[in-house]
Amino acid sequence: MLINVATVIILIIIGNFLTGAFLAAYHLNLRETPCKKAFFIAKVLQSIGFILIMLRGYIPDIFALLFGNVILIIAVTFETVGLIQVRRPFKESLKTAYLVATPFAVTLFTVVFIWFNTEANRTFVFSLFSGLLLLGTIFTYLGDRKRGHLQTFIAAIHIILFVLLVFRAFNAYFVVFDYSLFSTHWFNQAAFAALFAHMMTVNIGFILLTKQKTDAILVESATIDLLTKIYNRQTFLNRAQTIIAKGRDEKFPVTVWMLDIDNFKNVNDTHGHMIGDQVLTELSSLIKQTLVDRQVFGRFGGDEFASIIAGWDEDAANQYLNGLCKAIAGFTFTEKQLTLSVSIGVVTIVPEKDTNFDTFYRLADEGLYIAKKSSKSMWKRTYLTTAQPTSEASNA
């Protein structure tokens, strides 16, 4: 005998109990999330279910066999919900499938226990449906194009356990090996070893995936403007400095434009700040649709936006701005059906040794100021080499 199945079950109970305790302690100081709540419930149910099964012979079979197995079936569903939600929202179709499959499995096992109570029948129903309930995690993780190695590893462990559970289910009738709970047959030992490996992988993997999700949220909050979902000012500046440095080294032109909404204060004063925020969100989304590869776009503050693009000469920038202004002029914003005009300042420079973003910002902002002073609803170009900024204009 290589391993003792009873010892493995005890270790699984301890592992699930400690994971549940860890999550409970973790939640004392952090906001509850659906995935963590579902996973915590799964760990509690798994601990209870295995404890009841371990007490078979000491407590009535209705507790050890019926309640123990039913609780474990429900636990698989909660665990699946937690594992899926830590990566993405639970799809309605998948939610419906589990809302149907889990009660069906519980009902079927209860019927088998009451009217067809044999070891083979119980083993078949429990093993088959426990395996089928694992498929949600397998397909979700393997179907994620952005999955990492951790997700792939968790899916692989699920596949191994699925195969073993399905084989165990059909073995209950064809009896290739002794399928009783504490059987010393090598396959039964392998199945429980896989169950232990699954418990360790899932518990640790869930905690790591939760941390990854939290880290991603923190990175996004530090780099993305929360309202418009584009780069915030600091991230834009960091990206801009990198582009300018590369342009300086490789001697290619860099274009920066600054955009400001004309009379945006009137929008807030007339329609309220919620409509104003909606205008900013819709405008940023509209501009994002016009961007080309390598073009960096961010919110500089308030109703001011900025963009930088490497390799554009003046003609390319002018053509783009004409199209952008046309797109904004032809768009109606929010349910109020508002039309907007914008003022834009633009500059194109091949960076030199002493050229930094402040140079671009000063000139683009100067062009923006001229556009505002002129008649608004236009873009103005300024030049580094002229004493007085030369301007080109286009109606917005």
MARBA-550159 format. One record per residue (C-alpha): z, y, x; residue in three letters. Coordinates in nm, 4 decimals, always signed. Example, Ala and Ser with C-alpha at 12.3 -4.5 7.8 and 13.67 -1.06 7.14 Angstrom:
@z->+0.7800 y->-0.4500 x->+1.2300 residu->ALA
@z->+0.7140 y->-0.1060 x->+1.3670 residu->SER
//
This chain:
@z->+0.0000 y->+0.0000 x->+0.0000 residu->MET
@z->-0.1147 y->+0.3254 x->+0.1592 residu->LEU
@z->+0.0585 y->+0.5690 x->-0.0767 residu->ILE
@z->+0.3176 y->+0.5548 x->-0.3516 residu->ASN
@z->+0.1717 y->+0.6876 x->-0.6775 residu->VAL
@z->+0.5147 y->+0.7849 x->-0.8096 residu->ALA
@z->+0.5743 y->+0.9937 x->-0.4973 residu->THR
@z->+0.2374 y->+1.1637 x->-0.5396 residu->VAL
@z->+0.3209 y->+1.2510 x->-0.9016 residu->ILE
@z->+0.6562 y->+1.3942 x->-0.7940 residu->ILE
@z->+0.4802 y->+1.6072 x->-0.5313 residu->LEU
@z->+0.2331 y->+1.7266 x->-0.7947 residu->ILE
@z->+0.5242 y->+1.8225 x->-1.0213 residu->ILE
@z->+0.6948 y->+2.0111 x->-0.7383 residu->ILE
@z->+0.3698 y->+2.1837 x->-0.6367 residu->GLY
@z->+0.2961 y->+2.3009 x->-0.9905 residu->ASN
@z->+0.6563 y->+2.4082 x->-1.0473 residu->PHE
@z->+0.6640 y->+2.6139 x->-0.7279 residu->LEU
@z->+0.3261 y->+2.7706 x->-0.8061 residu->THR
@z->+0.4480 y->+2.8643 x->-1.1526 residu->GLY
@z->+0.7680 y->+3.0088 x->-1.0050 residu->ALA
@z->+0.5683 y->+3.2021 x->-0.7474 residu->PHE
@z->+0.3419 y->+3.3519 x->-1.0141 residu->LEU
@z->+0.6436 y->+3.4375 x->-1.2299 residu->ALA
@z->+0.8127 y->+3.6170 x->-0.9401 residu->ALA
@z->+0.4875 y->+3.7895 x->-0.8502 residu->TYR
@z->+0.4502 y->+3.9231 x->-1.2044 residu->HIS
@z->+0.7911 y->+4.0877 x->-1.2058 residu->LEU
@z->+0.6433 y->+4.3842 x->-1.0193 residu->ASN
@z->+0.2754 y->+4.3673 x->-1.1155 residu->LEU
@z->+0.0753 y->+4.4093 x->-1.4336 residu->ARG
@z->+0.0045 y->+4.0868 x->-1.6188 residu->GLU
@z->-0.3580 y->+3.9776 x->-1.6296 residu->THR
@z->-0.5102 y->+3.7135 x->-1.8619 residu->PRO
@z->-0.6166 y->+3.4859 x->-1.5762 residu->CYS
@z->-0.2709 y->+3.4814 x->-1.4191 residu->LYS
@z->-0.1027 y->+3.4273 x->-1.7543 residu->LYS
@z->-0.3314 y->+3.1334 x->-1.8356 residu->ALA
@z->-0.2833 y->+2.9791 x->-1.4922 residu->PHE
@z->+0.0952 y->+3.0202 x->-1.5129 residu->PHE
@z->+0.0992 y->+2.8425 x->-1.8504 residu->ILE
@z->-0.1130 y->+2.5639 x->-1.7008 residu->ALA
@z->+0.1320 y->+2.5078 x->-1.4151 residu->LYS
@z->+0.4307 y->+2.4968 x->-1.6531 residu->VAL
@z->+0.2535 y->+2.2530 x->-1.8859 residu->LEU
@z->+0.1428 y->+2.0306 x->-1.5980 residu->GLN
@z->+0.4977 y->+2.0098 x->-1.4659 residu->SER
@z->+0.6314 y->+1.9197 x->-1.8108 residu->ILE
@z->+0.3534 y->+1.6698 x->-1.8787 residu->GLY
@z->+0.3960 y->+1.4797 x->-1.5535 residu->PHE
@z->+0.7757 y->+1.4774 x->-1.5913 residu->ILE
@z->+0.7449 y->+1.3191 x->-1.9357 residu->LEU
@z->+0.5024 y->+1.0563 x->-1.8047 residu->ILE
@z->+0.7331 y->+0.9786 x->-1.5120 residu->MET
@z->+1.0161 y->+0.9154 x->-1.7600 residu->LEU
@z->+0.8233 y->+0.6398 x->-1.9372 residu->ARG
@z->+1.0638 y->+0.3554 x->-2.0038 residu->GLY
@z->+1.3613 y->+0.5916 x->-2.0134 residu->TYR
@z->+1.2501 y->+0.7993 x->-2.3128 residu->ILE
@z->+1.0568 y->+0.7024 x->-2.6296 residu->PRO
@z->+0.6834 y->+0.6502 x->-2.5858 residu->ASP
@z->+0.6069 y->+0.9297 x->-2.8291 residu->ILE
@z->+0.7431 y->+1.1722 x->-2.5672 residu->PHE
@z->+0.6281 y->+0.9955 x->-2.2515 residu->ALA
@z->+0.2841 y->+0.8811 x->-2.3628 residu->LEU
@z->+0.1830 y->+1.1030 x->-2.6546 residu->LEU
@z->+0.3394 y->+1.4387 x->-2.5706 residu->PHE
@z->+0.3004 y->+1.3882 x->-2.1952 residu->GLY
@z->-0.0740 y->+1.3217 x->-2.2106 residu->ASN
@z->-0.1459 y->+1.5794 x->-2.4807 residu->VAL
@z->+0.0341 y->+1.8473 x->-2.2788 residu->ILE
@z->-0.1708 y->+1.7569 x->-1.9709 residu->LEU
@z->-0.4966 y->+1.7847 x->-2.1666 residu->ILE
@z->-0.3992 y->+2.1308 x->-2.2891 residu->ILE
@z->-0.2938 y->+2.2228 x->-1.9349 residu->ALA
@z->-0.6425 y->+2.1432 x->-1.8029 residu->VAL
@z->-0.7873 y->+2.3941 x->-2.0505 residu->THR
@z->-0.5442 y->+2.6683 x->-1.9513 residu->PHE
@z->-0.6112 y->+2.6004 x->-1.5842 residu->GLU
@z->-0.9857 y->+2.6235 x->-1.6437 residu->THR
@z->-0.9434 y->+2.9505 x->-1.8329 residu->VAL
@z->-0.7407 y->+3.0940 x->-1.5443 residu->GLY
@z->-0.9880 y->+2.9821 x->-1.2785 residu->LEU
@z->-1.2863 y->+3.1221 x->-1.4676 residu->ILE
@z->-1.1267 y->+3.4526 x->-1.5654 residu->GLN
@z->-1.0212 y->+3.5262 x->-1.2095 residu->VAL
@z->-1.3936 y->+3.5502 x->-1.1321 residu->ARG
@z->-1.5518 y->+3.6792 x->-1.4539 residu->ARG
@z->-1.4815 y->+3.7331 x->-1.8246 residu->PRO
@z->-1.4717 y->+3.4158 x->-2.0327 residu->PHE
@z->-1.8080 y->+3.3868 x->-2.2119 residu->LYS
@z->-1.7929 y->+3.3528 x->-2.5890 residu->GLU
@z->-2.0006 y->+3.0344 x->-2.5818 residu->SER
@z->-1.7663 y->+2.8735 x->-2.3283 residu->LEU
@z->-1.4627 y->+2.9977 x->-2.5178 residu->LYS
@z->-1.5975 y->+2.8373 x->-2.8351 residu->THR
@z->-1.6657 y->+2.5114 x->-2.6525 residu->ALA
@z->-1.3059 y->+2.4888 x->-2.5282 residu->TYR
@z->-1.1635 y->+2.5934 x->-2.8651 residu->LEU
@z->-1.3480 y->+2.2958 x->-3.0131 residu->VAL
@z->-1.3183 y->+2.0409 x->-2.7314 residu->ALA
@z->-0.9450 y->+2.0802 x->-2.6602 residu->THR
@z->-0.8175 y->+2.0324 x->-3.0194 residu->PRO
@z->-1.0665 y->+1.7478 x->-3.0612 residu->PHE
@z->-0.9356 y->+1.5721 x->-2.7492 residu->ALA
@z->-0.5733 y->+1.6239 x->-2.8562 residu->VAL
@z->-0.6452 y->+1.4972 x->-3.2071 residu->THR
@z->-0.8384 y->+1.1966 x->-3.0816 residu->LEU
@z->-0.5640 y->+1.0982 x->-2.8394 residu->PHE
@z->-0.3041 y->+1.1339 x->-3.1169 residu->THR
@z->-0.5119 y->+0.9129 x->-3.3489 residu->VAL
@z->-0.5525 y->+0.6539 x->-3.0746 residu->VAL
@z->-0.1785 y->+0.6581 x->-3.0045 residu->PHE
@z->-0.0883 y->+0.6109 x->-3.3721 residu->ILE
@z->-0.3497 y->+0.3600 x->-3.4855 residu->TRP
@z->-0.5232 y->+0.2124 x->-3.1792 residu->PHE
@z->-0.2438 y->+0.2224 x->-2.9248 residu->ASN
@z->-0.3609 y->+0.0195 x->-2.6264 residu->THR
@z->-0.3519 y->+0.1073 x->-2.2571 residu->GLU
@z->-0.7308 y->+0.0880 x->-2.2419 residu->ALA
@z->-0.7856 y->+0.3264 x->-2.5358 residu->ASN
@z->-0.5330 y->+0.5800 x->-2.4106 residu->ARG
@z->-0.6709 y->+0.5696 x->-2.0570 residu->THR
@z->-1.0292 y->+0.6102 x->-2.1788 residu->PHE
@z->-0.9623 y->+0.9123 x->-2.4006 residu->VAL
@z->-0.7314 y->+1.0908 x->-2.1584 residu->PHE
@z->-0.9432 y->+1.0334 x->-1.8454 residu->SER
@z->-1.2781 y->+1.1097 x->-2.0091 residu->LEU
@z->-1.1758 y->+1.4326 x->-2.1805 residu->PHE
@z->-0.9687 y->+1.5549 x->-1.8860 residu->SER
@z->-1.2800 y->+1.5098 x->-1.6736 residu->GLY
@z->-1.5062 y->+1.6833 x->-1.9243 residu->LEU
@z->-1.2726 y->+1.9824 x->-1.9442 residu->LEU
@z->-1.3207 y->+2.0326 x->-1.5687 residu->LEU
@z->-1.6904 y->+2.1046 x->-1.6192 residu->LEU
@z->-1.6301 y->+2.4666 x->-1.7201 residu->GLY
@z->-1.4999 y->+2.5537 x->-1.3742 residu->THR
@z->-1.7674 y->+2.3471 x->-1.1991 residu->ILE
@z->-2.0637 y->+2.5102 x->-1.3757 residu->PHE
@z->-1.9151 y->+2.8606 x->-1.3646 residu->THR
@z->-1.8408 y->+2.8485 x->-0.9919 residu->TYR
@z->-2.1625 y->+2.6765 x->-0.8870 residu->LEU
@z->-2.3643 y->+2.9052 x->-1.1146 residu->GLY
@z->-2.2230 y->+3.2171 x->-0.9501 residu->ASP
@z->-2.4887 y->+3.3459 x->-0.7119 residu->ARG
@z->-2.2301 y->+3.5568 x->-0.5325 residu->LYS
@z->-1.9860 y->+3.2701 x->-0.4842 residu->ARG
@z->-1.8091 y->+3.2379 x->-0.1537 residu->GLY
@z->-1.7106 y->+2.9279 x->+0.0401 residu->HIS
@z->-1.3768 y->+2.9158 x->-0.1406 residu->LEU
@z->-1.5412 y->+2.8899 x->-0.4820 residu->GLN
@z->-1.7773 y->+2.6216 x->-0.3534 residu->THR
@z->-1.4857 y->+2.4236 x->-0.2117 residu->PHE
@z->-1.2904 y->+2.4452 x->-0.5391 residu->ILE
@z->-1.5986 y->+2.3322 x->-0.7320 residu->ALA
@z->-1.6480 y->+2.0393 x->-0.4918 residu->ALA
@z->-1.2885 y->+1.9207 x->-0.5442 residu->ILE
@z->-1.3420 y->+1.9463 x->-0.9201 residu->HIS
@z->-1.6584 y->+1.7362 x->-0.8936 residu->ILE
@z->-1.4767 y->+1.4632 x->-0.6987 residu->ILE
@z->-1.1933 y->+1.4529 x->-0.9530 residu->LEU
@z->-1.4437 y->+1.4559 x->-1.2413 residu->PHE
@z->-1.6238 y->+1.1513 x->-1.0997 residu->VAL
@z->-1.2977 y->+0.9629 x->-1.0444 residu->LEU
@z->-1.1689 y->+1.0431 x->-1.3945 residu->LEU
@z->-1.4934 y->+0.9351 x->-1.5636 residu->VAL
@z->-1.4996 y->+0.6144 x->-1.3592 residu->PHE
@z->-1.1350 y->+0.5502 x->-1.4510 residu->ARG
@z->-1.2173 y->+0.6055 x->-1.8186 residu->ALA
@z->-1.4903 y->+0.3423 x->-1.8295 residu->PHE
@z->-1.2978 y->+0.1086 x->-1.6009 residu->ASN
@z->-1.0371 y->+0.0862 x->-1.8778 residu->ALA
@z->-1.2840 y->-0.1361 x->-2.0687 residu->TYR
@z->-1.4796 y->-0.2991 x->-1.7886 residu->PHE
@z->-1.1699 y->-0.3505 x->-1.5678 residu->VAL
@z->-1.3018 y->-0.3307 x->-1.2149 residu->VAL
@z->-0.9484 y->-0.2586 x->-1.0945 residu->PHE
@z->-0.5951 y->-0.2346 x->-1.2286 residu->ASP
@z->-0.5881 y->+0.1002 x->-1.4085 residu->TYR
@z->-0.2186 y->+0.1140 x->-1.4992 residu->SER
@z->-0.0349 y->+0.4315 x->-1.3979 residu->LEU
@z->+0.1500 y->+0.2925 x->-1.0952 residu->PHE
@z->-0.1158 y->+0.0427 x->-0.9872 residu->SER
@z->-0.1329 y->-0.0181 x->-0.6110 residu->THR
@z->-0.5087 y->-0.0738 x->-0.6234 residu->HIS
@z->-0.6864 y->+0.1385 x->-0.3644 residu->TRP
@z->-0.8980 y->+0.3178 x->-0.6258 residu->PHE
@z->-0.5935 y->+0.4164 x->-0.8285 residu->ASN
@z->-0.4300 y->+0.5450 x->-0.5108 residu->GLN
@z->-0.7479 y->+0.7352 x->-0.4233 residu->ALA
@z->-0.7572 y->+0.8867 x->-0.7720 residu->ALA
@z->-0.4021 y->+1.0175 x->-0.7445 residu->PHE
@z->-0.4631 y->+1.1349 x->-0.3888 residu->ALA
@z->-0.7612 y->+1.3318 x->-0.5271 residu->ALA
@z->-0.5377 y->+1.4632 x->-0.8042 residu->LEU
@z->-0.2900 y->+1.5852 x->-0.5435 residu->PHE
@z->-0.5695 y->+1.7406 x->-0.3358 residu->ALA
@z->-0.6990 y->+1.9063 x->-0.6526 residu->HIS
@z->-0.3548 y->+2.0497 x->-0.7281 residu->MET
@z->-0.3183 y->+2.1921 x->-0.3771 residu->MET
@z->-0.6730 y->+2.3288 x->-0.3670 residu->THR
@z->-0.6587 y->+2.4856 x->-0.7124 residu->VAL
@z->-0.3129 y->+2.6384 x->-0.6708 residu->ASN
@z->-0.3797 y->+2.7881 x->-0.3286 residu->ILE
@z->-0.7388 y->+2.8732 x->-0.4200 residu->GLY
@z->-0.6334 y->+3.0589 x->-0.7333 residu->PHE
@z->-0.3855 y->+3.2696 x->-0.5370 residu->ILE
@z->-0.6522 y->+3.3504 x->-0.2761 residu->LEU
@z->-0.9117 y->+3.4323 x->-0.5426 residu->LEU
@z->-0.6593 y->+3.6588 x->-0.7130 residu->THR
@z->-0.6020 y->+3.8364 x->-0.3833 residu->LYS
@z->-0.9772 y->+3.8708 x->-0.3287 residu->GLN
@z->-1.0139 y->+4.0265 x->-0.6723 residu->LYS
@z->-0.7259 y->+4.2665 x->-0.6077 residu->THR
@z->-0.8715 y->+4.3609 x->-0.2682 residu->ASP
@z->-1.2119 y->+4.4234 x->-0.4282 residu->ALA
@z->-1.0533 y->+4.6520 x->-0.6875 residu->ILE
@z->-0.8692 y->+4.8428 x->-0.4156 residu->LEU
@z->-1.1862 y->+4.8819 x->-0.2086 residu->VAL
@z->-1.3777 y->+5.0013 x->-0.5138 residu->GLU
@z->-1.1092 y->+5.2514 x->-0.6099 residu->SER
@z->-1.1149 y->+5.3871 x->-0.2541 residu->ALA
@z->-1.4943 y->+5.4181 x->-0.2324 residu->THR
@z->-1.6232 y->+5.4625 x->-0.5872 residu->ILE
@z->-1.5763 y->+5.7568 x->-0.8206 residu->ASP
@z->-1.3857 y->+5.6058 x->-1.1128 residu->LEU
@z->-1.5671 y->+5.8066 x->-1.3812 residu->LEU
@z->-1.9308 y->+5.7816 x->-1.2760 residu->THR
@z->-1.9156 y->+5.4551 x->-1.0737 residu->LYS
@z->-2.1050 y->+5.6071 x->-0.7816 residu->ILE
@z->-1.9810 y->+5.6901 x->-0.4307 residu->TYR
@z->-1.6928 y->+5.9337 x->-0.4159 residu->ASN
@z->-1.6986 y->+6.2347 x->-0.1830 residu->ARG
@z->-1.5353 y->+6.0691 x->+0.1179 residu->GLN
@z->-1.7518 y->+5.7574 x->+0.1054 residu->THR
@z->-2.0640 y->+5.9700 x->+0.0674 residu->PHE
@z->-1.9642 y->+6.1758 x->+0.3724 residu->LEU
@z->-1.9048 y->+5.8612 x->+0.5781 residu->ASN
@z->-2.2445 y->+5.7186 x->+0.4837 residu->ARG
@z->-2.4136 y->+6.0536 x->+0.5418 residu->ALA
@z->-2.2701 y->+6.0872 x->+0.8917 residu->GLN
@z->-2.4044 y->+5.7431 x->+0.9798 residu->THR
@z->-2.7530 y->+5.8303 x->+0.8532 residu->ILE
@z->-2.7578 y->+6.1637 x->+1.0368 residu->ILE
@z->-2.6479 y->+5.9972 x->+1.3617 residu->ALA
@z->-2.9256 y->+5.7426 x->+1.3282 residu->LYS
@z->-3.1781 y->+6.0159 x->+1.2495 residu->GLY
@z->-3.0627 y->+6.2021 x->+1.5621 residu->ARG
@z->-3.1127 y->+5.8906 x->+1.7759 residu->ASP
@z->-3.4453 y->+5.7825 x->+1.6259 residu->GLU
@z->-3.5866 y->+6.1324 x->+1.5597 residu->LYS
@z->-3.6731 y->+6.0922 x->+1.1923 residu->PHE
@z->-3.6259 y->+6.3522 x->+0.9145 residu->PRO
@z->-3.3233 y->+6.3436 x->+0.6872 residu->VAL
@z->-3.3167 y->+6.5077 x->+0.3439 residu->THR
@z->-3.0032 y->+6.6180 x->+0.1603 residu->VAL
@z->-2.9946 y->+6.7634 x->-0.1890 residu->TRP
@z->-2.7049 y->+6.9045 x->-0.3886 residu->MET
@z->-2.7199 y->+6.9132 x->-0.7692 residu->LEU
@z->-2.5090 y->+7.1100 x->-1.0141 residu->ASP
@z->-2.5243 y->+7.1119 x->-1.3961 residu->ILE
@z->-2.6076 y->+7.4552 x->-1.5365 residu->ASP
@z->-2.3422 y->+7.5992 x->-1.7684 residu->ASN
@z->-2.1401 y->+7.2786 x->-1.7640 residu->PHE
@z->-1.8270 y->+7.4744 x->-1.8568 residu->LYS
@z->-1.9864 y->+7.5523 x->-2.1899 residu->ASN
@z->-2.0222 y->+7.1805 x->-2.2599 residu->VAL
@z->-1.6494 y->+7.1255 x->-2.2052 residu->ASN
@z->-1.5512 y->+7.4373 x->-2.3981 residu->ASP
@z->-1.7771 y->+7.3615 x->-2.6931 residu->THR
@z->-1.7592 y->+6.9844 x->-2.7227 residu->HIS
@z->-1.4443 y->+6.8897 x->-2.5307 residu->GLY
@z->-1.3765 y->+6.7200 x->-2.1995 residu->HIS
@z->-1.4476 y->+6.3687 x->-2.3317 residu->MET
@z->-1.8069 y->+6.4710 x->-2.4066 residu->ILE
@z->-1.8143 y->+6.6443 x->-2.0690 residu->GLY
@z->-1.7098 y->+6.3221 x->-1.8972 residu->ASP
@z->-1.9727 y->+6.1325 x->-2.0946 residu->GLN
@z->-2.2370 y->+6.3803 x->-1.9785 residu->VAL
@z->-2.1368 y->+6.3246 x->-1.6153 residu->LEU
@z->-2.1478 y->+5.9474 x->-1.6611 residu->THR
@z->-2.4877 y->+5.9483 x->-1.8307 residu->GLU
@z->-2.6350 y->+6.1925 x->-1.5802 residu->LEU
@z->-2.5207 y->+5.9857 x->-1.2829 residu->SER
@z->-2.6633 y->+5.6745 x->-1.4489 residu->SER
@z->-2.9944 y->+5.8525 x->-1.5110 residu->LEU
@z->-3.0153 y->+5.9706 x->-1.1494 residu->ILE
@z->-2.9323 y->+5.6212 x->-1.0208 residu->LYS
@z->-3.2416 y->+5.4925 x->-1.1993 residu->GLN
@z->-3.4577 y->+5.7314 x->-0.9942 residu->THR
@z->-3.3143 y->+5.6378 x->-0.6549 residu->LEU
@z->-3.5162 y->+5.4514 x->-0.3944 residu->VAL
@z->-3.4028 y->+5.2091 x->-0.1275 residu->ASP
@z->-3.1741 y->+5.3546 x->+0.1387 residu->ARG
@z->-3.0996 y->+5.6612 x->-0.0734 residu->GLN
@z->-2.7248 y->+5.7345 x->-0.0833 residu->VAL
@z->-2.5935 y->+5.9077 x->-0.3945 residu->PHE
@z->-2.2447 y->+6.0342 x->-0.4699 residu->GLY
@z->-2.0306 y->+6.2684 x->-0.6737 residu->ARG
@z->-1.9171 y->+6.5574 x->-0.4616 residu->PHE
@z->-1.6693 y->+6.6877 x->-0.7155 residu->GLY
@z->-1.6641 y->+6.8214 x->-1.0700 residu->GLY
@z->-2.0241 y->+6.8414 x->-1.1936 residu->ASP
@z->-2.1696 y->+6.8508 x->-0.8420 residu->GLU
@z->-2.3670 y->+6.5558 x->-0.7054 residu->PHE
@z->-2.5275 y->+6.4940 x->-0.3679 residu->ALA
@z->-2.7812 y->+6.2603 x->-0.2147 residu->SER
@z->-2.9061 y->+6.1848 x->+0.1355 residu->ILE
@z->-3.2129 y->+5.9877 x->+0.2329 residu->ILE
@z->-3.3436 y->+5.8900 x->+0.5743 residu->ALA
@z->-3.7143 y->+5.9226 x->+0.6572 residu->GLY
@z->-3.8221 y->+6.1611 x->+0.3842 residu->TRP
@z->-4.0311 y->+6.4568 x->+0.4898 residu->ASP
@z->-4.0543 y->+6.7698 x->+0.2758 residu->GLU
@z->-4.3490 y->+6.6478 x->+0.0697 residu->ASP
@z->-4.1730 y->+6.3234 x->-0.0240 residu->ALA
@z->-3.8536 y->+6.5086 x->-0.1138 residu->ALA
@z->-4.0426 y->+6.7686 x->-0.3179 residu->ASN
@z->-4.2262 y->+6.5023 x->-0.5122 residu->GLN
@z->-3.9032 y->+6.3178 x->-0.5845 residu->TYR
@z->-3.7207 y->+6.6316 x->-0.7019 residu->LEU
@z->-4.0056 y->+6.7247 x->-0.9352 residu->ASN
@z->-3.9801 y->+6.3820 x->-1.0950 residu->GLY
@z->-3.6010 y->+6.3999 x->-1.1118 residu->LEU
@z->-3.6024 y->+6.7396 x->-1.2806 residu->CYS
@z->-3.8626 y->+6.6177 x->-1.5291 residu->LYS
@z->-3.6522 y->+6.3125 x->-1.6122 residu->ALA
@z->-3.3369 y->+6.5196 x->-1.6687 residu->ILE
@z->-3.5215 y->+6.7781 x->-1.8806 residu->ALA
@z->-3.6597 y->+6.5058 x->-2.1073 residu->GLY
@z->-3.3271 y->+6.3282 x->-2.1615 residu->PHE
@z->-3.0746 y->+6.3870 x->-2.4407 residu->THR
@z->-2.7108 y->+6.3284 x->-2.3525 residu->PHE
@z->-2.4301 y->+6.1752 x->-2.5601 residu->THR
@z->-2.4176 y->+6.1413 x->-2.9357 residu->GLU
@z->-2.4349 y->+6.5225 x->-2.9513 residu->LYS
@z->-2.7978 y->+6.4992 x->-2.8381 residu->GLN
@z->-2.7429 y->+6.7610 x->-2.5680 residu->LEU
@z->-3.0185 y->+6.8748 x->-2.3344 residu->THR
@z->-2.9245 y->+6.9849 x->-1.9842 residu->LEU
@z->-3.0711 y->+7.1838 x->-1.7025 residu->SER
@z->-2.9664 y->+7.1476 x->-1.3421 residu->VAL
@z->-2.9903 y->+7.3523 x->-1.0264 residu->SER
@z->-3.0632 y->+7.1792 x->-0.6963 residu->ILE
@z->-3.0550 y->+7.2866 x->-0.3349 residu->GLY
@z->-3.2460 y->+7.0769 x->-0.0827 residu->VAL
@z->-3.2954 y->+7.0739 x->+0.2937 residu->VAL
@z->-3.4932 y->+6.8476 x->+0.5275 residu->THR
@z->-3.4120 y->+6.8396 x->+0.8981 residu->ILE
@z->-3.4831 y->+6.6167 x->+1.1947 residu->VAL
@z->-3.1258 y->+6.6082 x->+1.3327 residu->PRO
@z->-3.0685 y->+6.7450 x->+1.6811 residu->GLU
@z->-2.7734 y->+6.6945 x->+1.9146 residu->LYS
@z->-2.5597 y->+6.9582 x->+1.7447 residu->ASP
@z->-2.6701 y->+6.8783 x->+1.3873 residu->THR
@z->-2.3998 y->+6.7346 x->+1.1658 residu->ASN
@z->-2.3443 y->+6.7020 x->+0.7942 residu->PHE
@z->-2.1931 y->+7.0493 x->+0.7750 residu->ASP
@z->-2.5360 y->+7.1825 x->+0.8706 residu->THR
@z->-2.7032 y->+6.9987 x->+0.5844 residu->PHE
@z->-2.4264 y->+7.0855 x->+0.3414 residu->TYR
@z->-2.4352 y->+7.4569 x->+0.4235 residu->ARG
@z->-2.8114 y->+7.4826 x->+0.3778 residu->LEU
@z->-2.8304 y->+7.2632 x->+0.0657 residu->ALA
@z->-2.5411 y->+7.4538 x->-0.0893 residu->ASP
@z->-2.7145 y->+7.7806 x->-0.0027 residu->GLU
@z->-3.0275 y->+7.6587 x->-0.1815 residu->GLY
@z->-2.8148 y->+7.5562 x->-0.4788 residu->LEU
@z->-2.6604 y->+7.9029 x->-0.4886 residu->TYR
@z->-3.0049 y->+8.0681 x->-0.4787 residu->ILE
@z->-3.1252 y->+7.8429 x->-0.7629 residu->ALA
@z->-2.8223 y->+7.9399 x->-0.9700 residu->LYS
@z->-2.8748 y->+8.3098 x->-0.8994 residu->LYS
@z->-3.2478 y->+8.3002 x->-0.9706 residu->SER
@z->-3.2910 y->+8.1548 x->-1.3165 residu->SER
@z->-3.1244 y->+7.8154 x->-1.2947 residu->LYS
@z->-3.3110 y->+7.5077 x->-1.4168 residu->SER
@z->-3.4898 y->+7.4714 x->-1.0808 residu->MET
@z->-3.4595 y->+7.3436 x->-0.7260 residu->TRP
@z->-3.4696 y->+7.5563 x->-0.4121 residu->LYS
@z->-3.5466 y->+7.4491 x->-0.0579 residu->ARG
@z->-3.3878 y->+7.6153 x->+0.2452 residu->THR
@z->-3.4856 y->+7.5915 x->+0.6085 residu->TYR
@z->-3.2807 y->+7.5795 x->+0.9262 residu->LEU
@z->-3.5165 y->+7.7946 x->+1.1338 residu->THR
@z->-3.5623 y->+8.0939 x->+0.9045 residu->THR
@z->-3.3384 y->+8.3947 x->+0.8893 residu->ALA
@z->-3.3861 y->+8.4184 x->+0.5144 residu->GLN
@z->-3.4142 y->+8.0858 x->+0.3287 residu->PRO
@z->-3.7652 y->+8.0205 x->+0.2127 residu->THR
@z->-3.7614 y->+7.8633 x->-0.1288 residu->SER
@z->-3.9773 y->+7.6384 x->-0.3353 residu->GLU
@z->-3.8977 y->+7.5939 x->-0.7000 residu->ALA
@z->-3.9608 y->+7.3602 x->-0.9851 residu->SER
@z->-3.8429 y->+7.3928 x->-1.3399 residu->ASN
@z->-3.5777 y->+7.1391 x->-1.4301 residu->ALA
//
